[in-house]
Amino acid sequence: QVQLQESGPGLVKPSQTLSLTCTVSGGSITTNSYYWAWIRQPPGRGMEWVGAITYAGSTVYSPSLKSRTSISRDTSKNQFSLQLRDVTPEDTAVYHCARGTVTGEYTYWGQGTQVTVSS
């Protein structure tokens, strides 16, 4: 069974960098055709796809966020991470990591972690 768990600070100051890590167990982030995604739920809005890293290590980002977003991985720890730079209160959301398929299905999700941007 694939399991994902988010970790990182729950409070970030405006203009600073939001950093989260997703730890994956029960499956390798490098040995199949899945991608590993970050998806967020801002208050008052629906799910918003942030970006993803593939099993091969390539990245893709939401057009609205790509200038501020970096996704990376540590294969030795079976982890992938999100960095969102120059944050504002609009970036406040519950952040989820998830496993995605090439057809856009998300079968496995982390529990989600609340990140609040506030001074």
LOZA-146607 format. One record per residue (C-alpha): x, y, z. Coordinates in steps of 0.05 Angstrom, whole numbers, plus 5000, padded with zeros to 4 digits. Example, Ala and Ser with C-alpha at 12.3 -4.5 7.8 and 13.67 -1.06 7.14 Angstrom:
2
524649105156 527349795143 
# end
This chain:
119
500050005000 502750684980 502651205035 504451935032 505552425089 506653175086 511253535135 513654245144 512254895180 504955095187 506355845189 510356245139 511356995137 509557395075 515157455024 518656835051 518856135022 513855585037 517454915043 514154235050 516553525043 512552905024 515052245049 512851635008 512650925033 510250285002 512750474933 518750814901 518251504871 523251294817 521250604791 514450684757 510651134709 507051554761 508152284778 508352584847 504153204855 502653784902 495454004905 492654544950 485854764977 485555504992 479855725038 473655884997 476355544935 476754844907 482754414893 488554754857 494054344824 500854654841 505654204804 508953524800 515353144791 515452504750 518751844766 524452054720 525452724756 522453214707 517853764734 511654124711 508054704746 501455064744 502155654696 499656124750 504855904800 510855664759 514856304768 514956194843 514855424848 520354904853 519254164863 525153704878 526453014904 531152614948 531051914920 535251634977 529651835026 523951694977 521652414987 519552994944 519053714965 515454364948 518355064952 513755644938 517356304940 515157014956 508656784989 502657215005 496357075046 493256824981 497856224987 494456015053 491655325041 491554595060 497154285020 496753564998 501753114964 498952574919 500752044868 498252194799 497451794736 498652004664 491052044656 490252534714 487752064768 489852144840 489251484877 493751604937 493852234980 497252495041 492752735097 494353465081 497653995122 495154695137 499955255117 498155965138 501656575109 501457125161 505957625195 
# end
